[in-house]
Amino acid sequence: MTSHPPNIVYLLRNNFGTYTADVANVAQCLEQEERDVQKYAAELIVLEAAIAELQKKHDLARCRVEQCRSLLAPIRRLPAEIIVRVFSFCCDRSEAAQNIDCPVVRLSQVCAGWRELTRTTSSLWASLSIDLYWWSAEVDRLKAMLDLHLELSHNAPLNIILDSSESDDSSVTVCVLKALCAHSARWLSLTIDMDAPQLLRDISFLSAGNSLPRLRRLELRLFQPGLGQESIEVFRSAPALDDLTIANCRFGRVMPPLPWRQLTRLTFQYCLTSIALRYLELASQARHVILVSCINDDFRHNPGSCPQISYLHNTLQSLSMIIDEVDPELWVLFNFLTLPSLNYLKISCAYAGPLASQAFSFTAEHDGIASFLARSQCHLTSLCLENLPLRDTEVIALLQLLPTLTNLAIHDRALEQPHSDDKIESPFTAHLFESLTVNNTTTSHTGLLPRLKELGLAYNTHSFPVSAFLRMIQSRWSPGAHSANIGIDGLTSLIVRPFETGDKKELDLQAIRGLAKEGLRVLVEEHFLAGKFGL
C-alpha cells in the first residue's frame, strides 16, 4: 500500500518530533526528494551545457555579423589614395616628449590592410617632434623610434622639431643630431630650440651644410649666446629656403650668414627690434613679415645708438605686429619703414594678457601711423586690430586714412567680468557704427570705407550696440547696381564672434537673416570656442 506524502508545512507547525508515529513516512519522503534533487541537477547540467553552446553559437554569429558589416563599411570602398588623405589629417606628427605619441603607429595596429598602407606611405612618417629633456635615461627607446620613422619615411621630405632647451645631456642631443643630419638632404622644415647652441658646432651638423636642397622653412630658437658663424653657415647654401623664423637669438651686430635675398617670409620673436629691422633690410624679397613681442629697449633707453634706418622695402605685402605690455610701441617700426606694396596690416596684443590702457595709447601712435601711410603711398586692403585698448574715435581716425580698405577685422578684448572695471572702453559704440553707416538716399558716398566688402567683429555682448550695428549692416548691403550708383562696394561677408558673459545678451540676427538668404555670407562663432553655424 502506497503511503501518501506528508504535509510538511503542517507537521512543522505542530512540533513534529521523534515521538510522532509517522517518522517512517517522512524518511521515505526525504529519500524520494533527494533523488528528485539529483535528477533535476543532472537535467540542469545538461540544459546549462546546451545554453552555453547556444550562447557560444550566438556570440560567434554576432561576431560574423559585425565582421560582415565591417566588410561593407563605406570606408572599405574608398580608394587607397583617399584613405591616405584621411590618415594624413590624423597623423600631424609623431612626438617624443614626456611620452612617445605616434598616431601613424596606432593606425597601423587596426588591421593588416591599414598596417600595409601606413608602412608604404612614406609621408605619414616624415614629421617628428623631439623634446630631449625626457630621454636622457631612455636613449635606446628614443633612437628606435627615430630610426623607424627615418626608415619608413623613405625619400619623403622631413619636417623636424628638435627641442633640447632644457636637456642637460649633450650626448643625447649629439646622438639625435647625427641621426637627423644623415638625412639632411630631405629636410623640408627644421625647428631647432636650444639652450646650448655650441652643440651646433658638432661635425655631424656642420657636414649638413652642402646637403640642404629641399629645406624651405627654418626656425631658430637659441636662448643663450655663443652661436658661431660656422654654425649658421650651414644654412647659407639652402637654395629653396624662403621662410625664416628667428626667436631669442643673440647674434650681436654681426649679420648671420643666411641666404637673406631669397627669403619671402620672415618672423622675428623676442628679438631686438633694431636688429630685426637690419635683417629685414637684407631680405630684399620678403613679402610677409611677422614681429612677435620684439624688444624696444635700445630705442627707448638710448635711441642715439641705434642705426637711423629709413628703409624703402618694395616687395613687402603683409606686416603683422604682435606687441605686449613690456614693449607696446608701434612707432619704432612705423618711423623707420616705407612699404609701398603693403596691402595687409595686423596689429595685435599677445593673448597672454590684454594691454592696459595705461601701457598703450593708439592716439599717441596715430601720427606715426599716418606718416607711415602717407610716406608709403600703399593701397592697404586688409586691416586687423586685435586685443587692443581702443576707443571708437581712434578707430574712426585710423579708418579715415584707409579709403582702399576692403577687409576689416576688429577683435575687442575679452572681459571675463565685464562690470569689474568701468574704465575699460570698447571701440564698438553707436558712434562708430553710425560713422560706418551708408546714406542710401544720396547719389554719392563720402563716408568711411567705400570699398569695404568683408567685416569681422569680436565683441563683448554686454556693451554691444545691436541696433546701430544692424542699421550699419543693412545700409552696406546694397546688391546690384544700387551700390555702384552711390559709390560703394556692397558688403559680401560678415563674421561676428560674441564673447559670452554671465549676463549674456543675444545678438538679434533676425534682421540680417533675410540678407543672408539674398546672398550675404554671415558666420557666427560664439566665443571662438563654441560651435560655428552659418545663416
Helices and strands as residue ranges (DSSP letters): H 8-13, H 23-71, G 74-77, H 80-90, E 94-96, E 100-101, H 103-108, H 112-119, G 122-125, E 127-131, G 132-134, H 139-152, E 158-164, H 170-181, G 184-186, E 187-194, G 197-201, H 203-206, G 207-210, E 217-222, H 229-233, E 243-247, G 260-262, E 265-269, H 273-282, E 288-292, H 297-301, G 303-305, E 311-312, E 318-323, H 331-334, E 337-338, E 344-349, H 362-376, E 382-386, H 392-399, E 407-411, H 430-436, E 454-460, G 461-463, H 466-476, H 481-485, E 493-499, H 510-518, E 521-525, G 526-528, E 532-534
